[in-house]
Amino acid sequence: MIQPRGEPRPDEPEPSRRSLWRPILVVVAGVLVTALVAAGVTLGILQLQSRTNPQQVNLRSGVTIYEESAIIGVAAKAKPAVVSVVTQDQPGIARGSGYMVTTDGYIVTAVSVISGASKMTVLVTGDSRLHDAHLVDYDCQTGIAVLKIDQVSGLPTLAFADPNALVEGQVVVAVGGPLDGSAVTPGYVSSLHRTTTLGDSLHGVEISDTIVTTASIGSTTAGGPLLNVASQVVGVAMQAQGSTSSSGFGLNVADIQDDVQQILSTGQVVVSSLGATTTDLSQQAAAIRGLPEGSQVVTIDKAGPADTAGLQPGDVVTQLDDVKLDAAHPLRLLLRSRFHPNQRVTVTYSRSGTSTQVQLTLAGVHPTCG
């Protein structure tokens, strides 16, 4: 007999309840396993992202460190070498920072920190004594000063960075002296080769080729080191001009290094000079005024090299020998780093749209503050 489709045969046992649920359980188990695997992969990705999301800093090829740990490391290495500089003058007491450049007490700071001071006292990290300091020499045109404290030895120091390695966007750290808790202020290089005019007692002094940074630098940190993540000095930290500004700037190591080395070697700064005061013209400022980029003559020293060669106020110096003047190679920097007193040079300048060349012998002078 043929049984109707779907009806069980009389001798066939009825399926058990367990056998009916078995396929369903297999499907559910498969879904759960898939979900668990997906969740595990997602969790792994999130954990990997949580480890890699923090900013990283590349020190050199194949070496990467986290930005936060780099800043902590910079501060730990720099603090022992950073000092507080307390000055006394007629209005009262002021303070700034500096850093040790030799183990026997030579200190680099900014001219603005010690300007007008009748007495200078230095506080060294980890030393309860107050050290009287004296000025060795300074250069107002680069904004740098070197002090000396006596009867010390074996002090920690900081070294200069490669002046050609600094780039916009780079992480920098400003470190202040111990008097105000050795303040640590990280930031970024926002621009390079800026011209800045110092205020207060040094108003009117123009500093070429400064570093602009997002680090907010206060008066007590000014004069201290501005460091890269390798704890090398890329500049001297300076307070921003204007009460509303939230950024700071730095005296570029490219400008100050030669000054510092000369002071340490001879006790004074002597730089080559055209015998004229000048002001830098950036490419943008020059274009607005219809002039070439370079350094414009403001005044001429009577019987000086520029006067003897026939230069006049208003002339724009555009080149010394084969070196063209621009934002990265301002006249003040070139006269310190590439030329020396009594050197014969060819000066290219522009007057009324005409370019002319003259030869002159550079003088040797101590930089003035105005």
Secondary structure, 3 states (H helix, E strand, C coil): CCCCCCCCCCCCCCCCHHHHHHHHHHHHHHHHHHHHHHHHHHHHHHHHHHHHCCCEEEEECCEEEEHHHHHHHHHHHHHHHEEEEEEECCCCEEEEEEEECCCCCEEEEEHHHHCCCCEEEEEECCCCCEEEEEEEEEECCCCEEEEEECCCCCCCCCCECCCCCCCCCCEEEEECCHHHCCCEEEEEEEEEEEEEEECHHHCCEEEEEEEEECCCCCCCCCCCEEECCCCCEEEEEEECCCCCCCCEEEEEHHHHHHHHHHHHHHCCCCEEECCEEEEEECHHHHHHHCCCCEEEEEEECCCCHHHHHCCCCCCEEEEECCEECECCECHHHHHHHCCCCCCEEEEEEEECCEEEEEEEECEEECCCCC
